[in-house]
Amino acid sequence: MKGLSHDGLRQGIGLIGPMGLICPASYWSNRSHRSYSLQPPSVLTPEKTLALIQVMLHLLTLMPVLIVGSIALDDIKTQTEKRLDLLGGSASYASVAASFFDQVNLVGIVGSDFPKPHLDLFRQRQIDLTGLQIVDGKTFRWGGEYEADMNKRQTLYTELNVFETFTPTLPPVYRASSIIMLGNIGPNLQNHVLDQVERREFVVADTMDLWITTTRPELLKLLERIDLLVLNDGEARQLTEDDNLVRAARKILDLGPKYVAVKKGEHGCLLLSRDQFFSCGAYPIEKLFDPTGAGDTFAGGLAGYLASLRRPVIEFADLKRAVVHGSMLASFCVESFSLDRLKTLTPTELDERYRFFRAMSHFDN
């Protein structure tokens, strides 16, 4: 069921039970990953009934995950192939990734030249486009070339076009969003989005080396307003001027976020809070086609998974699973160009890779 993961169901309501009563999630027993059985219901006491009503009311007030970022047309060149006019941009990757777990409200801007098949993809993934601005002019374009070592990339050109004047404006229905993913755009725009939000429960933000260098004051202001910062290892070192990633992450926590996720590419991801630590390995990719957007896919998958839980409070254990789900989707993303692999991705493939991640991390009988 899209919009409510199995974990979300366990935290919310179960199903219609005997006598038409709604059986609370406590009636479910976890037998294996994503496999649950219904146990005989106990008597609904007044206390349990009140707790159930509170959960239901909370579920009714939750909104789809809000994702704000860039939408682009990319030209990608590798050592073996060149592809033109690919769907790109942080919001594109993040929203499609999040849509595997929850409904998505997308805010971005494209020009009148933006291909209709890309819009159709968003709609097929049940991504709401009320917040998408389509204006006269050309869509943001980016071109890049990868070396044989695909950790090394050269930007060939950047044409901001209509994105240069982009001011993210949230439709009224978006302003009560619970889970917010601020894609890799300027921190002034990210702060502007938060200024419009009426109620938020968890905010994820991505950033990059450019913003650390050119807009540091705005970035520091943003860090005081978010729950989780996502950045790569080089950016963590740059922001804190510390080469040790664990120390760097702790310094970032001192700047405001409750949590920090440090992406390490083919070496996985570190997740830290002030008193907890988690390391997620990377899926062993033997054939890497295009790493563009992998980080955005990771962040979007993470945010979408958190939204699917339908929880009033996000715990570190939730974030650990979210990091794994984001890593799973990123591992699929790099198996083809642009979003091509995510277009064909099936629930069965996701489940198989989840089991692989579990087996990869398990060491104690």
N, C-alpha and C positions, 0 to 999 in steps of 0.2 A: 504494500500500500504506500504510494508516494505521499510524502508529507508527514508521515509518521513511521519512523523506523521501528524495528522490533524493540530496540531499547526504549524508544519513545513510548511505545505502547505499554511497556512494563512500568514506565514511570507515570503513565496517565490512566487511561481506562482500559478495561479488558474487552469485554463484549457483552451483548445482551444475554443475560442468564435466565434462570428459572423465574417464572412469574413476571417476566419482563424487566427484572431488576438489572441494573448495570453492574457487572462484577468488577470490583476494583482490581488494580494491577497486582495486588498481593496474592491473588488467586492463581497467578501464573508461577510455574516452577521452571527454572532454566535447566534443560536437560543437556543441551549442547549449543554450539554457536547458532543463533537464529533458529532454534528449534524448541518450541515450548508446548507444554501440555496443560490443560485446564484441570485444576483440582476441585473437589467438591467445595462449594462456597460455605463459609461460616455465616452465622447470623450477623446481619448488619446492625451493629449497635448505634445509638445516637452519635457517639464520638466518631465511629467509622463513617457514618453517613455524612456528617459535617465535613470530615476530611476529604471525602470523595467529592462533595459539592465544591469545595475550595479548589481541588485539582481541576475539575471540569471548568470552573469559571476562569481559571488561569489559562487553560487550553484555548478557550474561546477568545481570549484577549491577545493571544500570540499572533504575530504577523509572519509572513514569509521572510526569509533572510533578505536583507537589503545589501546590494553590491553596487559600489560606485567606482568607476575607473575609466580607463581609456579603451576605445574601440578603434582598431586600425586595420589597414590593409598592408600586409607584409610581403616583401620579396626576400626569399631565403636562398642562399647559395651554400652548398656543402662541397666537399671534395669530389663528390660523385654526381650531384644533381642540383638543378636550379628550378625553383618553383616561384611563380609570380601571383600577386593578388590574393594571397592567402588571408583568411580571417585571423586577426591578431588583436593585441591589446590586452591589458590586464583584466579588464571587466569581462571580455569575451571568454577567456580561459576560466576565470574564477566563477562566472555565472553558470557555464555549462557543467563545470565540475560540481558545483553546489546542487545543481538540479538533479543529480543522482540520489540525493537524500531529502530534498525539500523543495517547495516552490520558491521562486526567486523573483524579487523586484529589482529591475536593472535600471541604473541611471548612467547615462553617457551621452555622447554626441557623435553623429556621423554626417557626412555630406550627402548631397543629392546623387552622388555617383556610387553610393554604397550598394553592392549587389543584393538583389532580392533573395537569392538562395541563402545568404547569411542571415537575413531577417527570418526566413522560413525556419532555419535551424533553431533560432531562439524560440520561436513559437512552438515548434515541435517538442522542445524540451520544457514547455509550460513556463517559460520565462516571460514575466509581465513586462511589456514595453511602454507602459504609460509614461515612464520617466525618461524614455529615449528621445532626445532631440534630433530631428532630421531637418537640416537647414541647407540652404543653397550654398554650393561650394564643394570643395574636395575634402574627402575623408583624410584623417591623419594617416600618413604613410611612413613606413620604416623599412629600411633595407639592411641586411646583415650577411656577413660571410663567415663561415666557420672553418677553422684550420683542421688538420687531421686529428689533433687533440681538440675535441669539441668543447673542452672547458675554455678554449680561447676563441674569441669572436671579435670581429671588427665591424663596427657600424659604418656602412657605406653612405647612408644619408638618412636624415630625419626631416620630414616635411609636416609641420604641425597642422597647417591648413585650418579647418574649422575648429580644431581642438585648441588653437591658440587663444580663442576668446571664450572657451568653455567655462560656464559658471553652473555647477551642479545645482539644480532646483528640484527639491523633492515635492512630488504631488502630495496633497493633503493626506491621502490614504497611506502613504509611505512613512509618514512622520511618527507613527507609533511603533516602528519596527523594534523588535526585541534583540535580534542578532544582526550586527552591522559589520560588513566587510569593506574596509576602505582600501581599494586597490592602489597600485603604485602610481599615484599622481602627486602633485605638489602638496606639501603639508598645509598651505594656505587654503587649498580647496578641500582638503580633508577636514580641517577645522570648520570650514564653512558648512559642510554637511552636518557636523555635529551640532552646530548652532541651530539647525532647523529641526532636529529630532526632539520630539516631546517626551519620549520615554524609551530608554534603552537599558538592556540588561547585560549585554556583553558586546564589546567593540574590539574587532580585530583590525589591525592596520599593517600595511606593508610599506616599505620605503626602499630607497636605493642610494648609491654613492653620490649622485648628483644633488639630491636634496640635503644630504649631510654636509656637503661642501658649500652649497649656495644659499640655503634657507634654514640654517641651523636654528636660529631663534624660533621660527615657526614650528619646526620639528620638535623642539624641546617643549613648546607649549602643548603640542598634540600629545606627547608622551604622558602628560599629566592627566589626560582625559580618556585614555584607552585602557583596556584590560590586557590585551595581548599584542605585543609587537613581533612581527615576522620579518626577518632579514637574513642575509647570508653571512657566512663567516667573515668574509672580507669587510662587509659593511659594519659588522659588530666590532671588529678591530678598529676600523676607521672612526666610528662614532665615539669609542671610549679611549682610543689611543693605547690599547692594551692588546698584546699579541696572544695572551692566554684566553681561550674562548670562555672558560668557566668564569674567570675573573671579569672578563668583558661583559658577560651576561648579567652577572651580579651588579655591575656598575650601571647597566641599563635599567635594572629593577629599581635602583636608587633614583632614577630619573622620573619614575611614576608608574609604569605598567605593573600589573600584578604578576604577569607572566611574560616570558620571552621565549620564542622559538628560533633557534639558530640553524639555518639550512646549511648543510655541508655537501650538497650535490650527491655524488656517487657514494659518499660516506655517511649518508643519513641525516639525522636531525637531533639536536639537543633541545629539550624542554626544561625550563627552570622556573621555579617560584622562589620565594625567599627561603623556604625550608624544605623544598622537594626537588628531585632531579629525575629525569627520564631520558634515556638514549634510545632512539629508534633507528635501526639499521635500514639500509637502502636495498631495494630489490636488485638482485644481480642481473643487470642488463648486458647482454652479449652483443646486441646489434643496436646501436644508437643512431636514430635517423635524424631527429631534430629536437634539441633541448629547449627551443624557444617556448616560453610560456609554462615551463614545468613548475617554476616557483609560484606562479599565479594559480596554476591548477591545484597545487598543494594547499595554498591558502584558501581557495574557494571550496575545495573538498572538506577541509577542516571546518570552515564556517557552516557549510551546509549540514554536516554531520551534527554539529552542536545545535543547530536550529531544529533538527529532527528529534532531538531528545525531549523537547518541550519541557524543560526544567526551569524553575524559577531561579535556581542558583547553579552555576557551573562549577564543578569541583575539579581538582587536579586529575582524578581518575578519568573524568570525562574527556579532559584535554589529551590525556595519553592515548585514548582510543581515537580521538579526532586526528591526532598527529599520524597515527597508523593509517586511517582512512584517507587522509590527504596524501600521504606517501604512496599509497596504493594507486590512486588516480594519477599522480605525477609519473609513476612508473609506466603506466599505459600511455600517457601523453607523448613520451619521447619515442615511442615505437613507430611513429609516423610523423608526417609533416602537419603543422598547424593542429587543428582539432579533429583531424581525420580519424584517428584511432578511437577517440571518445565517441564519435558518431556511431561506431559499430559495436561499442562495448556493451556486453550483456550482464545481467545480474549473476548469471552462473559464473562468468569469468571473474567478477568481483569477489564472489564467495570463495572461489578457488584461490585467488591471490591472497585473500584474508587468511585462509588456512595456512598458506605458505608463510606469511608473515608471522603467524603464531608459532609455527614449527621452527622457523628461523631463529626466533627469540627464546625458545624453550630450552632449558638445560637441566632442570631438576625433575626427577621422577616423582 
